[in-house]
Amino acid sequence: MALPVGAQDQPKKGLTLRGSIQTDMLVPENDKQAGITKDNGDFLNNTYVELDASLRNFDAGVRFEYMQYPLPGFEPDFKGWGVPYYYLKWQTQHVELTAGTFYEQFGSGFVLRNYEERSLGVDNSLLGGRLKANPLPGVYVKALAGKQRRYWEHNPGWVGGADLELHIEQWLLGMQAHDHHLMLGASVVNKNEPDEVIMADATHRLRLPRNVMAYDIRAQWQHGAYNVLAEYAQKGQDPTADNGYIYRHGYVAMLSGSYSKRGLSMLLQAKRSVNMGFRSRRSMVGTSSYVNHLPAFTLEHTYALPALRPYATQPEGEWAYQASLGYKLKKGTPLGGRYGTALKLNFSHVHGIAKNHHGGKGTDGYGSAFWAWGDATYYQDLNVQVEKRWNPALKTTLMYMNQRYNKTVVEGEGGMINANIFVADVKWKMSPRNTLRTEAQYMQSKDGNGDWLFGLAELSLAPSWMFTVSDQYNAGSTHIHYYQALVTFVHGAHRLQVGYGRTNDGYNCSGGVCRYMPPTKGATLSYSYNF
């Protein structure tokens, strides 16, 4: 296939430099009442310094990371410092070549998603090479190969793959004229991993596959306010520590539909996954070395108590459903009022799958009928929000949430926790530059540690200052206050935040990927700068 290349495809450009600095610090303290100990030292710090340069058709970049004394909650191998990220990129109008470190995603990420999430300590980038091309209108091709990062090393195996997307409407003028868009996509990813000794029992060794293939096909149709996505992915035999070294094939199937126009939005989606954990190193556990990503299909809450028990995707298998509705009552109606009222409703349900067990390590593990549910509910969340502006200066948000959280499934013990959560958020614009926002939250539960209370006050003095105080109090069994005081200063591209307080233990999650964070107490400082 002939590809149009050459520097003339894009206008020449001069040297451009850009970069960023981010550092988060903690001076920890011991706290006997809350069971907090400063096990990792007297000064903890995660720092990232990134520099990128562009000249004509070339881009290059490096990132320095310093985590010699990392913040609490990260695995021991996270400790270290160096330059783990560097790349050189050449691109024209139709071709892009990258050598070095890069991030990539195929489709929804079911077979490949390389990304960075610093709050979780996740960086599963690839070190190798990547080609991206647009040889014909509506045709997009990706091909890559590399070794995956695991903290300060790279796993010994190789990850390679290719992705093709066809945007059919770019070939058919009739579809364009009637605002129809159709994308067809397909991906293939291979993990090549050296052999190792894994014993099935005292006298039998497992025959481990050197290559594990994963495939993905998908179709997305869009017309006006409607959008439908169907996707299916499958993985070959891949015995790992995650699945107990069984040889069952894995798969995930997803169907998602949405409708969105001014004042109304709807989302319906369902996903079934079985044995779809996919790592570049079979013996790894924890959050590292994942080649793929399985979204949780649960709402990521920003309020403290609704986010207290987030859900982590279970790669062994689950049924996940989500339905969301957003509607804005018109202005001037009895319920909409003068400024309109926004309603948001979300329901998420995650359930186990039925399993017919065939054996343990060295076997295919279990069978599972596609539509069959298991006995356990893993997670359920029903919440409704009402946002209303009363006048130009006053806006309120009220929220109710009913949550069922299977702590045994997600964390290993604790049973089912049922909770009712109430949130009131009031934002008052006192003057053109000054805004006061307050929150009051209450969680009612007879399980776990019982009831919780949370309060927050946040004063913004535009354009530079913000002052925040909050307290999360367990009114059930422990009667411990988790308080915070923060001062934030912003000037141009600089952001500085200093604080002091005590934080509760729990899970920090993003997109269904979670990491346990222990309780902390002490002074904090965060600084970021982008240029």
ZAMARGU-4260 file (C-alpha; in steps of 0.2 Angstrom, whole numbers, plus 5000, padded with zeros to 4 digits):
<rodrens>
0) 5000/5000/5000 | 5008/5017/4995 | 5007/5029/5009 | 5009/5048/5005 | 5024/5054/5016
5) 5035/5069/5016 | 5038/5085/5026 | 5028/5095/5013 | 5012/5086/5020 | 5012/5098/5035
10) 5018/5116/5036 | 5035/5118/5044 | 5035/5124/5061 | 5049/5131/5072 | 5055/5124/5089
15) 5042/5123/5102 | 5045/5118/5120 | 5032/5113/5133 | 5032/5104/5149 | 5025/5101/5166
20) 5030/5099/5185 | 5020/5090/5197 | 5025/5086/5215 | 5014/5079/5230 | 5022/5079/5247
25) 5017/5072/5264 | 5025/5074/5281 | 5017/5060/5290 | 5013/5059/5309 | 5008/5044/5320
30) 4991/5044/5327 | 4986/5030/5340 | 4968/5034/5340 | 4966/5031/5321 | 4979/5017/5320
35) 4990/5028/5309 | 5009/5024/5308 | 5022/5033/5297 | 5030/5017/5292 | 5039/5024/5276
40) 5049/5038/5283 | 5047/5056/5289 | 5045/5064/5271 | 5036/5056/5257 | 5035/5063/5239
45) 5030/5059/5222 | 5037/5070/5208 | 5035/5071/5189 | 5045/5082/5178 | 5040/5081/5159
50) 5048/5090/5144 | 5042/5089/5126 | 5049/5098/5111 | 5042/5100/5093 | 5052/5104/5077
55) 5044/5103/5060 | 5038/5085/5058 | 5047/5079/5074 | 5042/5078/5092 | 5052/5071/5106
60) 5050/5070/5125 | 5056/5064/5142 | 5049/5062/5159 | 5059/5061/5175 | 5050/5053/5190
65) 5056/5053/5208 | 5047/5041/5220 | 5062/5036/5231 | 5050/5039/5246 | 5033/5037/5239
70) 5016/5042/5246 | 5007/5028/5256 | 4997/5015/5247 | 5009/5010/5233 | 5017/4993/5230
75) 5035/4991/5236 | 5042/4990/5218 | 5034/5008/5215 | 5049/5015/5225 | 5063/5022/5214
80) 5068/5036/5203 | 5074/5038/5185 | 5068/5042/5167 | 5056/5029/5162 | 5047/5038/5148
85) 5055/5045/5133 | 5050/5045/5114 | 5054/5052/5097 | 5039/5054/5085 | 5039/5059/5066
90) 5022/5063/5058 | 5015/5069/5042 | 4997/5072/5037 | 4994/5053/5034 | 5008/5044/5044
95) 5014/5044/5062 | 5029/5034/5068 | 5034/5033/5086 | 5050/5025/5094 | 5052/5024/5113
100) 5038/5025/5126 | 5020/5027/5121 | 5002/5025/5127 | 4989/5017/5116 | 4971/5010/5116
105) 4962/4999/5104 | 4943/5001/5104 | 4936/5001/5122 | 4952/4994/5128 | 4946/4976/5130
110) 4962/4969/5122 | 4974/4984/5124 | 4974/4999/5134 | 4991/5007/5139 | 4988/5023/5150
115) 4994/5032/5165 | 4984/5036/5181 | 4996/5044/5194 | 4983/5044/5208 | 4983/5025/5207
120) 5002/5023/5203 | 4997/5015/5186 | 5008/5017/5171 | 5008/5002/5159 | 5016/5010/5144
125) 5025/5001/5131 | 5043/5003/5126 | 5045/4999/5107 | 5038/5006/5091 | 5021/5011/5084
130) 5014/5015/5067 | 4998/5025/5064 | 4992/5028/5047 | 4977/5036/5037 | 4981/5029/5020
135) 4964/5032/5012 | 4949/5042/5018 | 4940/5033/5032 | 4954/5020/5034 | 4964/5021/5050
140) 4978/5008/5054 | 4988/5006/5070 | 5002/4993/5073 | 5014/4992/5088 | 5026/4981/5097
145) 5035/4983/5114 | 5039/4978/5131 | 5027/4984/5145 | 5033/4994/5160 | 5031/4988/5177
150) 5037/5002/5189 | 5056/5003/5186 | 5058/4988/5175 | 5050/4981/5159 | 5042/4964/5159
155) 5052/4951/5149 | 5038/4947/5137 | 5033/4956/5121 | 5016/4964/5117 | 5012/4967/5099
160) 4996/4971/5090 | 4987/4979/5076 | 4970/4989/5074 | 4959/4994/5059 | 4945/5006/5059
165) 4934/5009/5044 | 4922/5024/5044 | 4910/5019/5031 | 4901/5036/5029 | 4917/5043/5021
170) 4914/5032/5006 | 4895/5034/5004 | 4889/5051/5001 | 4871/5045/5004 | 4875/5041/5022
175) 4883/5058/5025 | 4868/5067/5017 | 4857/5059/5030 | 4869/5061/5045 | 4873/5043/5047
180) 4890/5037/5053 | 4895/5019/5054 | 4912/5013/5061 | 4918/4995/5059 | 4934/4990/5069
185) 4944/4975/5072 | 4960/4972/5083 | 4972/4958/5087 | 4985/4958/5101 | 4998/4945/5105
190) 5007/4942/5121 | 5023/4933/5120 | 5030/4928/5136 | 5045/4916/5141 | 5042/4900/5150
195) 5043/4897/5168 | 5041/4883/5181 | 5023/4883/5188 | 5018/4866/5196 | 5001/4859/5195
200) 5005/4848/5210 | 5021/4840/5218 | 5025/4830/5202 | 5017/4839/5187 | 5022/4855/5179
205) 5011/4866/5169 | 5014/4867/5150 | 5012/4886/5148 | 5008/4895/5132 | 5021/4906/5125
210) 5009/4916/5115 | 4992/4922/5120 | 4981/4930/5107 | 4967/4942/5110 | 4954/4948/5097
215) 4942/4962/5096 | 4928/4967/5084 | 4916/4982/5086 | 4903/4992/5077 | 4897/5009/5081
220) 4882/5018/5073 | 4878/5036/5075 | 4863/5046/5068 | 4859/5063/5076 | 4856/5061/5094
225) 4857/5042/5093 | 4873/5032/5096 | 4875/5012/5097 | 4891/5003/5101 | 4892/4984/5100
230) 4909/4976/5104 | 4915/4958/5107 | 4933/4953/5113 | 4940/4935/5116 | 4957/4929/5123
235) 4965/4913/5121 | 4971/4901/5135 | 4981/4911/5147 | 4984/4903/5164 | 4989/4916/5177
240) 4990/4920/5195 | 4974/4930/5193 | 4963/4915/5187 | 4972/4901/5197 | 4982/4895/5182
245) 4967/4888/5173 | 4966/4886/5154 | 4948/4893/5150 | 4947/4905/5136 | 4941/4922/5141
250) 4929/4934/5133 | 4919/4950/5135 | 4903/4956/5126 | 4896/4974/5127 | 4881/4983/5120
255) 4879/5001/5123 | 4866/5014/5117 | 4864/5032/5121 | 4853/5047/5116 | 4857/5065/5119
260) 4850/5081/5114 | 4847/5098/5122 | 4839/5095/5139 | 4838/5076/5138 | 4851/5062/5138
265) 4849/5043/5141 | 4862/5029/5142 | 4858/5010/5142 | 4873/4998/5143 | 4876/4980/5147
270) 4892/4970/5148 | 4897/4951/5152 | 4915/4946/5155 | 4923/4930/5159 | 4941/4927/5163
275) 4946/4942/5154 | 4961/4948/5165 | 4975/4950/5153 | 4993/4954/5159 | 5010/4954/5151
280) 5017/4944/5165 | 5007/4929/5171 | 5013/4928/5189 | 5009/4946/5193 | 4995/4952/5205
285) 4990/4969/5211 | 4987/4984/5198 | 5003/4982/5187 | 5006/4973/5170 | 4988/4974/5164
290) 4987/4974/5145 | 4969/4978/5144 | 4955/4987/5153 | 4937/4982/5158 | 4926/4997/5163
295) 4916/4996/5178 | 4899/5002/5172 | 4896/5011/5188 | 4895/5029/5191 | 4911/5037/5198
300) 4905/5048/5212 | 4914/5065/5217 | 4905/5067/5234 | 4915/5060/5248 | 4902/5047/5256
305) 4895/5041/5239 | 4913/5038/5234 | 4918/5029/5251 | 4915/5012/5244 | 4919/5012/5225
310) 4917/4996/5214 | 4932/4987/5207 | 4929/4977/5191 | 4931/4958/5194 | 4941/4951/5179
315) 4936/4933/5184 | 4918/4937/5177 | 4903/4947/5180 | 4887/4954/5172 | 4887/4973/5173
320) 4872/4985/5169 | 4870/5003/5169 | 4856/5015/5165 | 4857/5034/5166 | 4844/5048/5163
325) 4847/5066/5162 | 4833/5079/5160 | 4831/5097/5162 | 4814/5105/5167 | 4811/5120/5156
330) 4813/5137/5162 | 4796/5146/5167 | 4787/5130/5171 | 4781/5127/5189 | 4794/5114/5192
335) 4808/5122/5181 | 4806/5139/5189 | 4815/5154/5182 | 4831/5146/5179 | 4827/5128/5175
340) 4830/5112/5186 | 4841/5098/5181 | 4837/5080/5186 | 4849/5065/5185 | 4845/5047/5188
345) 4858/5033/5187 | 4856/5014/5191 | 4871/5002/5191 | 4870/4983/5195 | 4884/4971/5194
350) 4881/4952/5197 | 4891/4937/5197 | 4891/4923/5184 | 4885/4905/5186 | 4900/4893/5186
355) 4900/4874/5183 | 4917/4870/5191 | 4927/4857/5181 | 4943/4858/5192 | 4957/4868/5198
360) 4975/4873/5192 | 4979/4865/5175 | 4961/4862/5170 | 4949/4873/5160 | 4942/4878/5177
365) 4923/4880/5175 | 4909/4882/5162 | 4897/4896/5162 | 4881/4898/5152 | 4880/4915/5144
370) 4864/4921/5151 | 4866/4913/5168 | 4868/4923/5184 | 4877/4918/5199 | 4871/4918/5217
375) 4879/4935/5222 | 4876/4953/5219 | 4893/4962/5218 | 4887/4980/5218 | 4871/4990/5216
380) 4869/5009/5215 | 4853/5019/5213 | 4855/5038/5214 | 4845/5053/5210 | 4852/5071/5209
385) 4842/5087/5208 | 4851/5103/5203 | 4842/5120/5204 | 4847/5138/5202 | 4836/5149/5213
390) 4844/5166/5207 | 4860/5172/5199 | 4869/5169/5215 | 4862/5153/5223 | 4862/5135/5216
395) 4859/5119/5226 | 4862/5101/5222 | 4852/5087/5232 | 4856/5069/5230 | 4850/5052/5237
400) 4859/5036/5234 | 4855/5018/5239 | 4870/5007/5238 | 4874/4988/5240 | 4892/4984/5241
405) 4898/4966/5242 | 4914/4969/5252 | 4918/4951/5252 | 4920/4951/5233 | 4929/4967/5231
410) 4940/4967/5246 | 4940/4949/5252 | 4930/4950/5268 | 4916/4960/5276 | 4899/4954/5268
415) 4886/4964/5260 | 4885/4982/5265 | 4869/4992/5263 | 4868/5010/5264 | 4857/5026/5261
420) 4867/5042/5257 | 4860/5059/5257 | 4870/5074/5250 | 4866/5093/5250 | 4877/5105/5241
425) 4874/5124/5241 | 4884/5136/5231 | 4883/5154/5234 | 4891/5168/5223 | 4893/5181/5236
430) 4901/5194/5224 | 4908/5193/5206 | 4925/5186/5213 | 4919/5177/5229 | 4910/5161/5230
435) 4906/5150/5245 | 4901/5132/5243 | 4896/5120/5257 | 4892/5102/5258 | 4882/5091/5271
440) 4882/5072/5269 | 4875/5058/5279 | 4877/5039/5277 | 4864/5028/5286 | 4870/5010/5287
445) 4868/4996/5299 | 4883/4987/5291 | 4902/4990/5291 | 4906/5004/5303 | 4889/5010/5303
450) 4884/5029/5300 | 4895/5042/5293 | 4893/5061/5293 | 4903/5073/5281 | 4904/5092/5281
455) 4913/5104/5270 | 4915/5123/5267 | 4925/5130/5253 | 4928/5148/5250 | 4935/5154/5233
460) 4942/5171/5231 | 4945/5173/5212 | 4956/5172/5203 | 4969/5165/5215 | 4964/5159/5232
465) 4953/5144/5239 | 4951/5139/5257 | 4943/5122/5261 | 4939/5114/5278 | 4931/5097/5279
470) 4927/5083/5292 | 4922/5065/5289 | 4915/5058/5305 | 4911/5040/5309 | 4895/5041/5320
475) 4894/5022/5321 | 4908/5011/5329 | 4924/5021/5329 | 4918/5039/5332 | 4934/5045/5324
480) 4935/5062/5315 | 4945/5063/5298 | 4947/5082/5296 | 4956/5092/5282 | 4961/5110/5280
485) 4968/5116/5263 | 4974/5132/5256 | 4975/5133/5237 | 4984/5147/5227 | 4983/5148/5208
490) 4994/5160/5198 | 4994/5158/5179 | 5000/5141/5176 | 5006/5138/5194 | 4995/5129/5207
495) 5001/5127/5225 | 4991/5118/5239 | 4996/5116/5257 | 4985/5107/5270 | 4985/5097/5286
500) 4973/5083/5291 | 4969/5065/5294 | 4962/5054/5280 | 4953/5037/5281 | 4958/5021/5274
505) 4949/5015/5258 | 4950/5012/5240 | 4955/5025/5227 | 4947/5020/5210 | 4946/5026/5192
510) 4937/5017/5179 | 4935/5001/5189 | 4954/5000/5193 | 4957/5002/5212 | 4971/5003/5224
515) 4970/5002/5243 | 4976/5018/5252 | 4980/5016/5271 | 4975/5030/5283 | 4986/5045/5285
520) 4989/5060/5295 | 5001/5075/5293 | 5005/5090/5282 | 5003/5090/5263 | 5010/5101/5249
525) 5005/5099/5231 | 5013/5110/5217 | 5010/5109/5198 | 5016/5120/5184 | 5013/5119/5165
530) 5022/5128/5152
</rodrens>
